[in-house]
Amino acid sequence: MPAVTRFNVAGNYNFSAYLKSPLVTKLHEKRALDFAVNAELSEVIDQARGKIQAASQRHAAEIARGIVRRWKDEKVYPFEAEATSDLERAEQQLFDMIAVTASSQINGFEQSGTRNKALQLRLMRAALEKTPEQLQFALPKCFACRPNCKASWPSC
């Protein structure tokens, strides 16, 4: 009897994970294979969940780095120089996370020309620097979001 546990992972992934452990065989033989009450098995499932989430976060981060690298190659990335302080690094990392998420929700962003991409990325940077708390409301109104973007942007 499989334990059905659902949880969110970074990125847009659908998958099934199967946990194979001698513990399952041992509990099955004892007729004690109850996923809901067996603390030892719950711990193993929690460990597996943590490893899956960590792996999906690493994968999503690598995809995001690739997108930012492509923007830099296209010369549309709104930061000309590499960050020199911890504060600048944090600001750029925050921008990268928001811009990657937002760009995936803007209709035709990746297919648009470099001038349009550069403008939209500069506007995102300015919005984040000037009024970060209003960003969730400003971006969907400024850019044409996809109809299904409600999951990423609450005010679309």
C-alpha positions in Angstrom: 0.0 0.0 0.0 1.7 3.2 -1.1 1.8 6.3 1.1 0.4 9.2 -0.9 2.0 12.4 0.1 1.8 15.5 -2.0 4.0 18.6 -1.6 5.2 21.5 -3.6 8.6 21.6 -5.1 10.5 24.5 -6.8 9.7 24.9 -10.5 7.0 23.4 -12.5 7.5 19.7 -12.1 5.3 16.7 -12.0 6.8 13.4 -11.0 6.2 10.3 -8.9 8.8 9.2 -6.3 9.0 5.7 -4.9 10.7 5.0 -1.7 12.3 1.6 -1.4 13.5 0.6 2.0 14.0 -2.7 3.9 12.0 -1.0 6.6 8.9 -1.3 4.4 9.4 -5.1 4.0 10.0 -5.5 7.8 6.9 -3.6 8.7 4.9 -5.5 6.0 5.9 -8.8 7.5 4.9 -7.7 10.9 1.6 -6.4 9.5 2.5 -3.0 10.8 2.7 -1.1 7.6 0.6 1.9 8.6 2.0 5.0 7.0 -0.1 7.3 9.1 0.9 6.0 12.5 4.4 4.5 12.1 6.8 7.1 13.4 9.9 5.3 11.9 8.4 5.2 8.4 7.1 8.8 8.7 10.6 9.9 9.4 12.0 8.1 6.3 9.3 9.7 4.2 10.1 13.1 5.6 13.8 12.6 4.8 12.9 11.6 1.3 10.7 14.6 0.9 13.5 16.9 2.1 15.9 15.4 -0.4 13.4 15.8 -3.3 12.7 19.4 -2.4 16.4 20.2 -2.2 17.1 18.6 -5.5 14.2 20.4 -7.2 15.4 23.7 -5.7 18.9 23.1 -7.1 17.4 22.3 -10.5 15.2 25.4 -10.5 18.1 27.6 -9.5 20.3 26.2 -12.3 17.5 27.0 -14.8 17.2 30.5 -13.4 21.0 31.0 -13.7 20.8 29.9 -17.3 18.0 32.5 -18.0 20.0 35.3 -16.4 23.2 34.2 -18.3 21.2 34.4 -21.5 20.0 37.9 -20.7 23.5 38.9 -20.0 24.7 37.4 -23.3 21.9 39.3 -25.1 22.9 42.5 -23.3 19.4 43.0 -21.9 20.2 42.4 -18.2 19.8 45.7 -16.4 22.9 45.4 -14.2 26.0 46.4 -16.2 28.6 45.4 -13.6 29.0 42.5 -11.2 28.0 43.2 -7.7 30.9 44.3 -5.5 29.2 44.2 -2.0 27.0 41.8 -0.1 24.1 44.3 -0.4 24.5 44.6 -4.2 24.7 40.8 -4.5 21.5 40.4 -2.4 19.7 43.1 -4.6 20.7 41.3 -7.8 19.7 37.9 -6.5 16.3 39.3 -5.4 15.9 40.9 -8.9 16.9 37.7 -10.6 14.4 35.6 -8.7 11.6 38.1 -9.4 12.5 38.8 -13.0 12.8 35.1 -13.9 9.4 34.4 -12.3 7.8 37.4 -14.0 9.3 36.8 -17.4 7.8 33.3 -17.4 4.3 34.9 -16.9 4.7 37.7 -19.5 3.1 36.7 -22.8 5.8 36.4 -25.5 8.7 37.7 -23.3 11.3 35.3 -24.6 10.2 35.8 -28.2 10.2 39.6 -28.0 13.1 41.6 -29.3 16.1 42.6 -27.3 14.9 46.3 -27.0 11.6 45.2 -25.5 13.2 42.7 -23.1 15.7 45.3 -22.0 12.9 47.8 -21.3 10.8 45.3 -19.4 13.8 44.2 -17.3 14.8 47.8 -16.6 11.2 48.6 -15.6 11.2 45.6 -13.2 14.5 46.7 -11.7 13.1 50.3 -11.2 9.9 49.0 -9.7 11.8 46.8 -7.3 14.2 49.5 -6.2 11.6 52.2 -5.8 8.6 50.4 -4.4 9.2 46.8 -3.7 6.1 46.3 -1.6 4.0 47.4 -4.6 5.7 45.1 -7.1 3.1 42.3 -6.9 0.4 44.8 -7.9 2.4 46.8 -10.5 3.9 44.0 -12.6 0.7 42.3 -13.8 -0.8 45.7 -14.7 2.3 46.8 -16.6 2.8 43.7 -18.6 0.5 41.4 -20.4 0.3 38.3 -18.1 -0.8 34.9 -19.2 -4.3 34.0 -18.2 -3.0 31.3 -15.8 -0.5 33.6 -14.0 -2.7 33.9 -10.9 -0.6 31.2 -9.1 2.5 33.4 -9.4 1.0 36.9 -9.2 -1.9 37.2 -6.9 -3.3 40.3 -8.4 -3.4 39.2 -12.1 
